[in-house]
Structures are given as structure tokens and as C-alpha cells.
Amino acid sequence: MFKTCISNDRGIHICKSMIAWQLFGDGATPESTGIKGDHLVGDYYVMFGSEHKKQIAELVEKGMSKEEAEKEAPIYKAAQQMLVDWEAGKPEVVELWKKMNSWVYGGFDVTYKRIGADFDKTYYESETYLLGKQAVEEGLAKNVFVKKDDGSVWIDLTADGLDEKVVQRKDGTAVYITQDIGLAEQKQKEFNCQQSIYVVADEQNYHFKVLKLICEKLGVPGADGIFHLSYGMVELPTGRMKTREGTVVDADDMMEEMVNVAKAKTEELGKVKDFTEDELKNLYDTLALGALKFFLLRVDPKKRMVFNPEESIDFHGFTGPFVQYTHARIKSILRKQKAVSSLQSTDNHLLKLEKDLVVSLEQYPVVIEQAVAEHNPSVLAIYAFNLAKSFNTFYAELSVMNAESEDKKQLRLQLSEMTANVIASAMNLLGIKVPERM
């Protein structure tokens, strides 16, 4: 398995930030402002949206329709022209593009490192779109695509139950589907994979139906293995987030909020008085990211959901910290006395709670297979939670350290150790760390 990422480093959205920086930036940089690079570029995207809205209102007041005003607003036309200039390789535009993109990449790297995300390869749309434009030429030669009178290139998918789709604008610039065609070809050449899984929100369901169909018609190798792992959008209790209006919640801000909640919740329990400052920092980060990831992954990917930071860090609920706390609890038991791995028990009678735990542990390989087959990490999250719950019931009812016999004590220690190992493994597959103590 290979993990790849596509960076949308070109297109009208990048040009919007670039135009706004030229108009309002006054030479601002991440260093001069103290603002993280990706945040700074995002701020100018929001500024573009505000100025665009203002110019639309002025044009509408002069009698123009809203639809026409959106396209005729000077700032929008400037962004469109900048995209044309970029694709033409205009030096000053390319230079600005490289500078602002470097700010974004620097910011992304910090965030990726913190959340524990890594990729075997990152693709850049600025490179893959050229491959897509080659595919457009090949598609025209094969009569898969049609060039219209205005110069734009389309594909007619109405016979397949879809619609007509533009693959190249009349000015010769590429659209998103163009670069995705090139990317599909490139990934197949490099990795020769049987299946290429695109993890993208359900707003792009139609896009990926079109992509797969176009690739099949073009004869792209591996086209039948294109799979869109569609996931529902995440909202906050305050409602949906919108990037262009500046109401989006940044991942860095969210993580900081989660750390603060984890700190407050942990201090309420009052069990970390002997932790050093570094140990506390690591613990709060582990709990915060564990809570965030688990809350998102416990839901079927296709379902939309509301994320509640407070609810996600509940040590007694269907949460990551509940599972993490169970792991730490078991580790505490095992530190007091280790199980004898070579034990040959003379007591073959398992009590119901012991048997329930054994059955849960035996299900783990099957659960992994199911999660993979269904492309559904929630199967694993639910399993980890239920296993933790089973252990807590087992531990509450049956004494481990003061068991009725040495054989029973060793059996329960072994069950505890196996449970901790399986919890750690399952959570690791979800990208979540588990603490040794809490």
C-alpha cells in the first residue's frame, strides 16, 4: 500500500489569493506578520471573496444581473487573467506563485507533522495538469472528446446517464478533471496498483463518477480500479464552515482547542500530579488528537456529522480517550505484576466475563478484514471501543491481582495483556496513539 497526496497548487483559487496579496498585502510575509504561511495565504483568499462581493454589489447597483456581475467584477477578471498568464509561464506571475506556495507548504508541513500524517509521495497539480492536457489531445484524436466552436473541449456522457463535461476551457486552461486524468495515468505508471482509492468529500461524488468513466473511455490502465472513498462533511455545532467567507475552522486552531479541553478534563480527574511538564504536554497532545481522530473515524465515512470538541473528550463515553484510558489502566495493572507467558493452566473453566473477553479478542483479525473490505475505519473504531468496554466490565467484576487461584491470576493477567496489545494495534491502525499511563 502506498499513501499519496495531491496538492492543488494551481488554479483559479491560487490566483485569487495572489491577486488579493498584490492588492492588499503591502509585501506581507509569514516572517513579517508572524502568521503561519498557509494561514496567511488563506487570509488573502478570504479578502478576495470580500472584495469580489463588494464589486458585485456595485455592478448590480448599476443595473447588471448578479450572474453577469460575478464574472465581470474587475478582481475576478484579474484572477482569470492571472491563471492564463501562469499557464503561459509569465515570469513575474510564476515567481509570485512559487513564493506564496512555499509559504503554504511550510505551514502544511507543520500541521502534517503534528497530526501524524505522512505520504510516500506528494503530487502537484502544477505538474499533473500538463499530463491531463496531453490526455485531452489524445482524446480528441480518438474522438472521445469534442472541440466546440468557441475552442473549449467537452465529453458527452449523456448516453452513460451523466452529463456533458468540459475538460478544457476555451482559453486553453485546464479544469480540475483535466489534472485528475493526468494524475490517474501517472499513479498507475509509478505504482501499477490494482486499486486507487481517492479519499475526498461526498461533494465530489459526481466528479469521480465522471473521472472513472473518462479514464475508461480513454483506455487509461487501471481505470476500473479507481475508487472514490466518499466521506460526509463535518460540521460544528455552530453550523457549516465556508472558506471564502472566512468561517472555516483551521486544523491548527482545532487542535489547540482540543489540547485545552484535554488538559481541563484530565486535571478534573486529578491523577497526573506526578507527571513532568513534558509528560503532561505529550499526554494532552495524545488525548487531544486521539479524541479528534476517533470522533471522526467512529462514524461510517458516508454519513455527515457534527463534531463537538467537549463531547469527544469524555472519559466515560464512546470516545478515543475512553479507549486510551482503558489501555493505560491495563498497563498500570501489568506494571504491578507481569503475566507468566509460558503458563500451563490446570483450570480450564472460563467464567462468562473471561469467555466474553476471549471471544472479543479472537474477532480482531476478522474485524480488520471487514474494515478493509468495506473501506470503513468505523468498524475498527467501534470494535476498539467495545473491547475496551468488555475489559472494563471484566475488571470491575473479577479481581485480577487477588484472583481465587494463581492460575486464575495468571490467566487474567494474560487476558489483560492481550487486550492492551489489541487495543494498541487497533488504535494504531486508526492513526491514534495510546498512552502507557494517565
Buried (B, 14 or more C-beta within 10 A) or exposed (E): EEEBBBBBBBBEBBBBBBBBBEBBBEEBBBEEEEBBBBBBBBBBBBBBBBBBBEBBEEBBEEEBEEEEBBEBBEBBEBBBBBBBBBBEEBEEBBEBBEEBBEBBBEBBEEBBEEBEEEEEEBBBBBBBBBBBBBBBEBBBEEEBBBEEEEEBBBBEBEEEEBEEBBBBBEEBBBBBBBBBBBBBBBBBEEBEBEEBBBEBBBEBEEBBBBBBBBBEBBEBEBBEBBBBBBBBEBBBEEEEBEEBEBEBBBBBEBBEBBBEBBBEBBEEEEEBEEBEEEEBEBBBBBBBBBBBBBBBBBBBBBEEBEBEBEBBBBBEEBBBBBBBBBBBBBBEBBEEEEBEEEBEBEEEEBBEBBEBBBEBBEBBEEBBEBBBEEBBBBBBBBBBBBBBBBBBEBBEEBEBEEBEEEBBBBBBBBBBBBBBBBBBBBBEBBBBBBBEBB
